[in-house]
Amino acid sequence: MGLVSLSIFTSSSKTRLYIPTHNE
């Protein structure tokens, strides 16, 4: 599920991508 969250967050915000990636 990391790829899905990464794709969505990357499109929304590059800074917010760090939070979901660490909080898996």
N, C-alpha and C positions, 0 to 999 in steps of 0.2 A: 504493500500500500504506500510505500515511500515514493514511488514514481508518480502515482496519482496526485498525492498531496504536493509533491515538488512541482509538478506541471501547473497545478492550479495556483499555488502561491507564487510561482515564478511569473506567471502572467499578471497576477494582481499586484504583487509587491516583491521586489528582490530582497528588501531588508527583512520582510516578514518571513521569508523563506528559511531564515536561520532558526527561528523559533520552532516551527513544525518539524524541521529536520532533526532537531535535538530532542524534541518532545514526542518521540514516536511511540 
